[in-house]
Amino acid sequence: WTVLFPIVILCAVEALLLWILFDTGYAVDGETLLYQSGPIRGRIDIGKITHIQYDNSWMKSTTLKPALDGNGLLIRYSRYDDIFISPKDKEGFVALLCQINPNITVS
């Protein structure tokens, strides 16, 4: 068992990393932003988004980061909540969110 235990742990960590790698994505469903990254899943009311910032600080803060790329978007959606995501078409994604909620400021 002492030989198998490290192998089991290593396989579990590898499986988690592969899950995150192949299951990260973002979608807009009506007025809701859906995000997923492996076991992390959530939804944000687009009407509550106040600010979107183009950002490359993936490692600098404690923000939730369901993103694979370090160059992405920091989305603030309430006084104390934000999320870092990295859609492939950042400009198109921002335009879609701003179309749904024109009160979003972008920097």
C-alpha positions in Angstrom: 0.0 0.0 0.0 2.9 2.4 0.7 3.9 2.1 -2.9 0.4 2.5 -4.4 -0.6 5.5 -2.3 1.7 8.1 -4.0 0.7 6.7 -7.4 -3.0 7.1 -6.5 -2.5 10.6 -5.3 -0.5 11.5 -8.4 -3.2 10.1 -10.7 -5.9 12.0 -8.8 -4.0 15.3 -9.2 -3.4 14.6 -12.9 -7.1 13.8 -13.4 -8.1 17.1 -11.8 -5.7 19.1 -13.9 -6.9 17.4 -17.1 -10.5 18.0 -16.0 -9.7 21.7 -15.6 -7.8 21.9 -18.9 -10.6 20.3 -21.0 -13.6 21.7 -19.2 -13.0 25.4 -19.0 -15.5 27.6 -20.7 -17.9 30.6 -20.5 -21.3 31.2 -22.0 -24.1 33.7 -21.9 -27.6 32.4 -21.3 -30.1 35.2 -21.6 -28.9 37.6 -18.9 -26.7 35.2 -17.1 -22.9 34.6 -17.5 -22.1 30.9 -16.9 -18.6 29.8 -16.2 -16.9 26.5 -15.6 -13.5 25.2 -15.0 -13.3 21.6 -13.9 -15.2 21.4 -10.6 -15.6 25.2 -10.4 -19.0 26.2 -11.8 -21.0 29.4 -11.3 -23.4 31.9 -12.7 -23.4 35.7 -12.6 -26.3 38.0 -13.3 -25.0 40.2 -16.1 -27.2 43.1 -14.8 -25.0 43.1 -11.6 -21.7 43.5 -13.6 -20.3 47.0 -12.9 -16.9 46.9 -14.5 -14.7 44.9 -16.9 -11.0 45.4 -16.9 -8.6 43.9 -19.5 -6.0 42.3 -17.2 -2.9 40.1 -17.2 -2.6 39.7 -13.5 -3.6 36.0 -13.3 -1.2 35.4 -10.4 -1.4 38.7 -8.5 -4.7 38.6 -6.6 -7.0 36.3 -4.7 -9.8 36.6 -7.3 -11.6 33.4 -8.4 -9.8 32.4 -11.7 -11.6 29.9 -13.9 -9.2 30.7 -16.7 -6.4 29.0 -18.5 -4.8 32.1 -20.0 -3.0 34.8 -17.9 -4.3 37.5 -20.3 -8.0 37.9 -19.6 -10.8 39.9 -18.2 -11.4 40.9 -14.6 -15.1 41.2 -14.1 -16.5 43.0 -11.1 -20.1 42.1 -10.4 -20.9 43.4 -6.9 -19.2 45.5 -4.3 -16.8 42.8 -3.2 -17.0 40.1 -5.9 -15.0 39.7 -9.0 -13.8 36.9 -11.3 -11.0 36.5 -13.8 -11.9 34.8 -17.0 -10.2 34.4 -20.3 -12.5 33.8 -23.3 -10.9 33.3 -26.7 -12.6 36.4 -28.2 -12.3 38.9 -25.4 -13.5 41.9 -27.4 -16.5 40.1 -28.7 -17.3 38.7 -25.2 -17.1 42.2 -23.7 -19.3 43.7 -26.5 -21.9 41.0 -25.8 -21.9 41.7 -22.0 -22.1 45.5 -22.7 -25.0 44.9 -25.1 -26.9 43.1 -22.4 -25.9 45.6 -19.7 -25.0 49.0 -21.1 -24.1 50.3 -17.6 -20.9 48.3 -17.6 -17.7 50.4 -17.6 -14.7 48.9 -19.5 -11.0 49.7 -19.0 
